[in-house]
């Protein structure tokens, strides 16, 4: 009741202030508006009439036009596979952007072999994400631009993938770039301090090409370079790792001698990468813990760093693995364990060790799995995480023990019955 009185008082106070304050303030616009575009209509016309900060929502269909964006707005496609901007060979980029804070997502951007899918011209903080680029000169060309984010795009069968020119502090992350004639990623001519990570770069001419006049301090790690004609070309003025983890290269033939997931022989790979990954990079790893009773149990680990040397110990009722990251960094491991593989009974607790030192943890459960989050601070590059439960899957599952148990019970029952009959006969003699 007291809370209601206080809230009512505050409401009356603001209402009493509203009239005099309104006399001296400029009206504030409402939330940014949305303009919808349907097949047969023009996306460019909608962009032209949109106010600053508006969202232009484009419904699925094919739009044969090229676009220019020169104001802050969001251009959102309904579905990236079916919302298509087709330049049809026009003599300019499919989408030309010369404004800051523009967000483009949800499109297939295609069909300009002589120009680029998206051209960023002197932009800041634009986001280009979750699009498909096909049959363009470059998928994305970044010119004299900074702090843009190019993330989660698919680029297939373009002349170039992502090319940067005189651009710095951009992020190119988690894209798939394949079947590019020339370069998958090409930081060029004084492009420096760019972060390039988590990309899948396969079957291109060059996987990555960093010219002698580019850099320094581009950071390249956690990428998968797979079967490119030339995997990579660059220089040591750039960082080909994050301090402990480099990239996966399909042509790396070295070995991991200490079980941390990082190659220890024939390094630096290509004269570039001192810490090549021995397995494909993925933040999600699935490990086979074993098979009992025709059931295979998998443990899934989500981590922002390299996980290797997984082991499930039946005898110790434990899971262990190594996690590797750059010294001074902090990371996490979310470990999803089937509840019928390893568990604790009510009133009991899990024991979580990092390098044999017990650590706190976060836990949540659903009907099938227990998920345990372990935080790791990398004093050394590699640490061992151990998760200990109190019960494990029966070595001989119950349904396998049931038939012999029934047979034994039947025999015992028959013997008892025979004994009882014999005893009765003896009584009546």
C-alpha positions as CSV (number, residue, x, y, z in Angstrom):
1,X,0.0,0.0,0.0
2,X,2.8,2.4,0.9
3,X,4.5,1.7,-2.4
4,X,1.3,2.6,-4.3
5,X,1.1,5.9,-2.5
6,X,4.7,6.7,-3.3
7,X,4.2,5.8,-7.0
8,X,1.1,7.9,-7.1
9,X,2.9,10.9,-5.6
10,X,5.7,10.6,-8.2
11,X,3.2,10.5,-11.0
12,X,1.5,13.6,-9.7
13,X,4.8,15.3,-9.3
14,X,5.9,14.6,-12.9
15,X,2.5,15.7,-14.2
16,X,2.7,19.0,-12.3
17,X,6.1,19.6,-13.8
18,X,5.1,18.6,-17.3
19,X,3.2,21.8,-18.2
20,X,5.9,24.4,-17.4
21,X,8.7,22.2,-18.7
22,X,6.9,21.7,-22.0
23,X,6.9,25.4,-22.6
24,X,10.7,25.4,-22.8
25,X,11.6,22.1,-24.6
26,X,11.5,21.0,-28.2
27,X,9.2,18.0,-28.8
28,X,11.1,14.7,-28.9
29,X,10.4,12.3,-31.8
30,X,9.0,8.9,-31.1
31,X,10.8,5.6,-31.8
32,X,12.4,5.2,-35.2
33,X,9.8,4.2,-37.8
34,X,9.8,1.3,-40.2
35,X,9.1,1.5,-43.9
36,X,8.2,-1.8,-45.6
37,X,9.1,-2.7,-49.2
38,X,7.2,-5.4,-51.2
39,X,8.1,-7.1,-54.5
40,X,7.5,-4.7,-57.4
41,X,8.4,-1.7,-55.2
42,X,11.7,0.1,-55.1
43,X,14.1,-0.3,-52.2
44,X,15.9,2.9,-53.2
45,X,12.7,4.8,-53.2
46,X,12.1,3.7,-49.6
47,X,15.7,4.6,-48.6
48,X,15.2,8.1,-50.1
49,X,12.1,8.9,-48.0
50,X,13.3,7.2,-44.9
51,X,14.3,9.5,-42.0
52,X,17.6,9.2,-40.1
53,X,17.5,6.1,-37.9
54,X,14.6,4.5,-39.8
55,X,14.4,0.8,-40.6
56,X,13.7,-0.2,-44.2
57,X,12.2,-3.7,-44.0
58,X,12.3,-5.6,-47.4
59,X,10.0,-8.5,-47.9
60,X,11.2,-11.6,-49.8
61,X,11.5,-11.2,-53.5
62,X,14.0,-10.2,-56.2
63,X,14.7,-6.5,-56.6
64,X,16.6,-5.6,-59.8
65,X,18.4,-2.4,-58.7
66,X,21.5,-1.1,-57.1
67,X,21.3,1.0,-54.0
68,X,22.9,4.1,-52.4
69,X,22.8,4.7,-48.7
70,X,24.0,8.1,-47.5
71,X,22.2,8.3,-44.1
72,X,22.1,6.4,-40.9
73,X,19.5,3.6,-41.2
74,X,18.8,-0.1,-41.0
75,X,18.3,-2.1,-44.2
76,X,16.8,-5.4,-43.2
77,X,15.8,-8.3,-45.5
78,X,13.1,-10.7,-44.6
79,X,15.2,-13.8,-45.4
80,X,18.7,-13.8,-46.8
81,X,18.0,-16.7,-49.1
82,X,14.9,-15.2,-50.7
83,X,15.4,-11.5,-50.4
84,X,17.6,-10.7,-53.4
85,X,19.1,-7.5,-54.6
86,X,20.3,-8.2,-58.1
87,X,22.4,-5.5,-59.8
88,X,22.0,-7.3,-63.1
89,X,25.4,-6.0,-64.3
90,X,24.8,-2.3,-63.6
91,X,27.9,-0.1,-63.7
92,X,28.2,0.5,-59.9
93,X,28.2,-1.5,-56.7
94,X,25.1,-3.4,-55.7
95,X,25.0,-1.4,-52.5
96,X,27.1,1.7,-52.1
97,X,27.3,3.0,-48.5
98,X,28.7,6.4,-47.5
99,X,27.2,6.9,-44.0
100,X,28.1,5.9,-40.5
101,X,26.1,3.4,-38.3
102,X,24.4,1.7,-41.2
103,X,23.2,-1.8,-40.6
104,X,22.6,-4.2,-43.5
105,X,21.4,-7.8,-43.0
106,X,19.2,-10.5,-44.5
107,X,19.9,-10.2,-48.2
108,X,21.4,-12.0,-51.1
109,X,23.5,-9.4,-52.9
110,X,24.6,-10.5,-56.4
111,X,25.4,-10.1,-60.0
112,X,27.9,-7.3,-60.5
113,X,31.1,-8.9,-61.8
114,X,32.7,-5.5,-62.4
115,X,31.9,-3.9,-59.1
116,X,31.4,-4.9,-55.5
117,X,28.5,-6.4,-53.6
118,X,28.8,-3.7,-50.9
119,X,31.2,-0.8,-51.1
120,X,31.9,1.1,-47.8
121,X,33.2,4.6,-48.5
122,X,34.7,6.5,-45.6
123,X,32.4,4.9,-43.1
124,X,32.4,4.4,-39.4
125,X,30.7,1.7,-37.3
126,X,28.6,0.1,-40.0
127,X,27.5,-3.5,-39.5
128,X,27.2,-5.9,-42.5
129,X,26.0,-9.2,-41.2
130,X,24.1,-12.4,-42.2
131,X,24.1,-11.8,-45.9
132,X,24.9,-13.9,-49.0
133,X,27.2,-12.4,-51.6
134,X,27.4,-14.1,-55.1
135,X,28.8,-13.3,-58.5
136,X,30.3,-9.9,-57.7
137,X,33.8,-8.4,-58.2
138,X,34.5,-8.1,-54.4
139,X,32.0,-9.3,-51.9
140,X,32.7,-6.3,-49.7
141,X,35.2,-3.5,-50.4
142,X,36.1,-1.3,-47.4
143,X,37.7,2.0,-48.4
144,X,39.2,4.5,-46.0
145,X,36.9,3.2,-43.2
146,X,37.2,2.3,-39.6
147,X,35.5,0.3,-36.9
148,X,33.0,-1.5,-39.2
149,X,31.9,-5.0,-38.4
150,X,31.7,-7.6,-41.2
151,X,30.2,-10.7,-39.5
152,X,28.4,-14.0,-40.3
153,X,28.2,-13.5,-44.1
154,X,28.5,-16.1,-46.8
155,X,30.6,-15.1,-49.9
156,X,30.6,-17.6,-52.7
157,X,31.9,-17.3,-56.3
158,X,33.0,-13.7,-56.2
159,X,36.3,-12.3,-57.7
160,X,37.4,-11.2,-54.2
161,X,36.0,-11.9,-50.8
162,X,36.7,-9.0,-48.4
163,X,39.1,-6.3,-49.4
164,X,40.3,-3.4,-47.2
165,X,42.1,-0.3,-48.5
166,X,43.5,2.4,-46.2
167,X,41.2,1.0,-43.5
168,X,41.8,0.3,-39.8
169,X,40.2,-1.2,-36.7
170,X,37.6,-3.1,-38.6
171,X,36.3,-6.6,-37.6
172,X,36.0,-9.4,-40.2
173,X,34.7,-12.3,-38.2
174,X,32.8,-15.6,-38.6
175,X,32.3,-15.3,-42.3
176,X,32.4,-18.2,-44.9
177,X,34.4,-17.2,-48.0
178,X,34.7,-19.8,-50.7
179,X,35.3,-20.2,-54.5
180,X,36.8,-16.8,-54.8
181,X,39.1,-16.3,-57.9
182,X,41.7,-14.1,-56.2
183,X,41.7,-13.4,-52.5
184,X,39.5,-14.6,-49.7
185,X,40.6,-11.7,-47.4
186,X,42.9,-9.0,-48.6
187,X,44.0,-6.2,-46.2
188,X,45.7,-3.9,-48.7
189,X,47.7,-0.6,-48.8
190,X,48.1,0.7,-45.2
191,X,45.2,-1.3,-43.7
192,X,46.2,-1.9,-40.1
193,X,44.9,-2.9,-36.7
194,X,42.1,-4.9,-38.2
195,X,40.8,-8.1,-36.4
196,X,40.3,-11.1,-38.6
197,X,39.0,-14.2,-36.7
198,X,36.6,-17.1,-36.8
199,X,36.3,-17.2,-40.6
200,X,36.1,-20.3,-42.9
201,X,38.2,-19.5,-46.0
202,X,38.2,-22.4,-48.4
203,X,38.9,-23.2,-52.1
204,X,40.0,-19.7,-53.1
205,X,43.0,-18.5,-55.0
206,X,44.7,-17.0,-52.0
207,X,43.1,-17.7,-48.6
208,X,44.5,-14.4,-47.2
209,X,46.8,-12.0,-48.9
210,X,48.5,-9.2,-47.0
211,X,50.6,-7.0,-49.2
212,X,54.1,-5.7,-48.2
213,X,52.6,-2.2,-48.0
214,X,49.8,-3.2,-45.6
215,X,49.8,-3.5,-41.9
216,X,51.1,-3.5,-39.3
217,X,49.2,-5.1,-36.4
218,X,46.4,-6.8,-38.2
219,X,45.5,-9.8,-35.9
220,X,44.6,-13.1,-37.6
221,X,43.5,-16.1,-35.5
222,X,40.9,-18.8,-35.1
223,X,40.4,-18.9,-38.9
224,X,40.1,-22.1,-40.9
225,X,42.2,-22.0,-44.1
226,X,41.1,-25.0,-46.1
227,X,42.4,-26.1,-49.5
228,X,43.1,-22.7,-51.0
229,X,45.5,-22.7,-53.9
230,X,47.9,-20.5,-51.8
231,X,46.8,-20.7,-48.2
232,X,48.3,-17.4,-47.1
233,X,50.8,-14.7,-47.9
234,X,51.8,-11.9,-45.5
235,X,54.5,-10.6,-43.3
236,X,55.6,-10.7,-39.6
237,X,54.5,-7.1,-39.1
238,X,51.1,-8.6,-38.4
239,X,50.0,-11.0,-35.6
240,X,49.0,-14.4,-36.9
241,X,47.7,-15.5,-33.4
242,X,46.1,-14.1,-30.3
243,X,49.2,-14.8,-28.1
244,X,48.6,-18.6,-27.8
245,X,46.3,-19.8,-30.6
246,X,46.8,-19.3,-34.3
247,X,44.8,-20.6,-37.2
248,X,43.9,-24.0,-38.8
249,X,45.7,-24.7,-42.0
250,X,44.7,-27.8,-44.0
251,X,48.3,-28.1,-45.4
252,X,49.9,-28.1,-41.9
253,X,51.6,-31.4,-41.3
254,X,53.1,-30.8,-37.9
255,X,52.2,-32.6,-34.6
256,X,50.9,-31.6,-31.2
257,X,53.3,-33.1,-28.8
258,X,51.9,-31.8,-25.5
259,X,48.1,-32.2,-26.1
260,X,47.1,-28.6,-26.0
261,X,45.7,-28.5,-29.6
262,X,48.5,-26.4,-30.9
263,X,51.1,-27.6,-33.4
264,X,54.6,-27.8,-32.0
265,X,56.7,-28.9,-35.0
266,X,57.3,-27.1,-38.4
267,X,56.5,-23.7,-37.0
268,X,55.9,-21.0,-37.8
269,X,53.7,-22.4,-40.5
270,X,54.3,-20.7,-43.9
271,X,56.7,-18.5,-41.9
272,X,53.7,-16.8,-40.4
273,X,51.7,-18.7,-37.8
274,X,53.7,-19.7,-34.7
275,X,50.7,-21.5,-33.1
276,X,48.9,-23.4,-35.8
277,X,45.8,-25.3,-34.7
278,X,45.8,-29.1,-35.3
279,X,42.1,-29.3,-35.7
280,X,39.4,-27.2,-37.3
281,X,38.6,-24.2,-35.2
282,X,35.0,-24.2,-33.8
283,X,33.8,-22.7,-30.5
284,X,31.6,-25.8,-30.2
285,X,33.3,-29.2,-29.9
286,X,31.6,-32.6,-29.5
287,X,33.5,-35.4,-27.8
288,X,32.6,-39.1,-27.6
289,X,32.7,-40.3,-24.0
290,X,32.0,-43.9,-24.8
291,X,29.2,-46.4,-25.5
292,X,27.3,-48.4,-22.9
293,X,24.3,-50.6,-23.7
294,X,24.4,-49.6,-27.3
295,X,24.0,-45.9,-26.3
296,X,26.8,-43.5,-27.3
297,X,27.3,-40.6,-25.0
298,X,28.6,-37.3,-26.3
299,X,29.9,-34.4,-24.2
300,X,29.6,-31.0,-25.9
301,X,31.9,-28.1,-24.9
302,X,31.4,-24.5,-25.9
303,X,34.5,-22.3,-25.4
304,X,36.0,-19.2,-26.7
305,X,39.4,-20.9,-26.6
306,X,41.0,-24.1,-27.9
307,X,39.9,-27.3,-26.2
308,X,41.9,-30.6,-26.6
309,X,42.8,-33.9,-24.9
310,X,39.3,-34.7,-23.8
311,X,39.0,-37.8,-21.5
312,X,36.2,-39.5,-19.7
313,X,37.3,-41.6,-16.8
314,X,34.8,-44.3,-15.8
315,X,36.7,-45.3,-12.7
316,X,37.2,-41.7,-11.4
317,X,33.7,-40.6,-12.4
318,X,35.3,-37.6,-14.1
319,X,35.7,-35.6,-17.3
320,X,38.9,-33.7,-18.1
321,X,40.3,-31.6,-21.0
322,X,42.9,-29.0,-21.7
323,X,42.0,-25.4,-22.6
324,X,44.5,-23.0,-24.2
325,X,44.4,-19.2,-24.4
326,X,46.7,-16.2,-24.4
327,X,48.4,-15.3,-21.0
328,X,46.4,-12.7,-19.1
329,X,43.1,-13.4,-20.9
330,X,40.0,-14.8,-19.4
331,X,37.9,-17.5,-20.9
332,X,35.0,-19.8,-20.3
333,X,34.0,-23.4,-20.9
334,X,30.4,-24.5,-20.9
335,X,30.3,-28.3,-20.6
336,X,27.1,-30.1,-21.5
337,X,27.0,-33.6,-19.9
338,X,24.3,-36.2,-20.5
339,X,22.5,-36.7,-17.1
340,X,22.6,-40.4,-17.6
341,X,26.4,-40.4,-18.2
342,X,27.7,-38.6,-15.1
343,X,25.7,-37.0,-12.3
344,X,25.5,-36.2,-8.6
345,X,22.7,-37.3,-6.3
346,X,20.6,-34.8,-4.3
347,X,22.7,-33.5,-1.4
348,X,26.0,-34.2,-3.2
349,X,28.0,-31.7,-5.2
350,X,30.2,-31.6,-8.2
351,X,33.9,-31.0,-7.8
352,X,35.5,-28.7,-10.4
353,X,39.3,-28.5,-10.6
354,X,41.5,-26.2,-12.7
355,X,45.0,-27.5,-12.6
356,X,44.1,-29.6,-9.4
357,X,42.8,-26.4,-7.6
358,X,39.1,-26.5,-6.8
359,X,37.1,-23.7,-8.4
360,X,33.6,-22.3,-8.2
361,X,31.2,-22.9,-11.1
362,X,27.8,-22.1,-12.5
363,X,25.4,-24.9,-13.2
364,X,22.0,-25.3,-15.0
365,X,20.1,-28.3,-16.1
366,X,17.3,-29.5,-18.4
367,X,15.7,-32.9,-18.7
368,X,18.6,-34.4,-20.6
369,X,21.8,-32.5,-19.7
370,X,23.7,-30.8,-17.0
371,X,25.6,-27.7,-18.2
372,X,28.5,-26.6,-16.1
373,X,30.3,-23.3,-16.8
374,X,33.9,-23.0,-15.7
375,X,35.8,-19.7,-15.9
376,X,39.5,-19.8,-16.6
377,X,42.1,-17.1,-16.2
378,X,45.2,-17.9,-18.4
379,X,48.2,-17.4,-16.2
380,X,49.9,-20.0,-18.4
381,X,48.7,-20.7,-21.9
382,X,47.3,-24.2,-21.1
383,X,45.2,-25.3,-18.2
384,X,43.6,-28.7,-17.3
385,X,39.9,-28.6,-16.3
386,X,38.5,-31.6,-14.4
387,X,34.8,-32.2,-13.6
388,X,34.1,-34.9,-11.0
389,X,30.6,-36.3,-10.3
390,X,29.5,-39.0,-7.9
391,X,27.7,-41.5,-10.2
392,X,28.2,-42.8,-13.7
393,X,26.3,-44.8,-16.2
394,X,26.1,-48.5,-15.1
395,X,28.8,-50.5,-16.7
396,X,26.2,-53.2,-17.3
397,X,22.9,-51.4,-17.9
398,X,19.8,-52.6,-16.0
399,X,18.1,-53.9,-19.1
400,X,21.0,-56.2,-19.7
401,X,20.9,-57.5,-16.1
402,X,17.2,-58.1,-16.1
403,X,17.0,-61.4,-18.1
404,X,19.6,-63.3,-15.9
405,X,18.0,-61.7,-12.8
406,X,14.6,-63.1,-13.8
407,X,16.1,-66.5,-14.5
408,X,17.7,-66.5,-11.0
409,X,14.5,-65.4,-9.4
410,X,12.6,-68.2,-11.2
411,X,15.1,-70.8,-10.0
412,X,15.0,-69.5,-6.4
413,X,11.2,-69.6,-6.6
414,X,11.1,-73.1,-7.9
415,X,13.5,-74.3,-5.2
416,X,11.4,-72.6,-2.5
417,X,8.3,-74.2,-3.9
418,X,9.9,-77.6,-4.0
419,X,11.1,-77.2,-0.4
420,X,7.7,-76.1,0.7
421,X,6.0,-79.2,-0.9
422,X,8.6,-81.5,0.7
423,X,8.0,-79.9,4.1
424,X,4.2,-80.4,3.7
425,X,4.6,-84.0,2.8
426,X,6.7,-84.6,5.9
427,X,4.1,-83.0,8.1
428,X,1.3,-85.3,6.9
429,X,3.2,-88.5,7.2
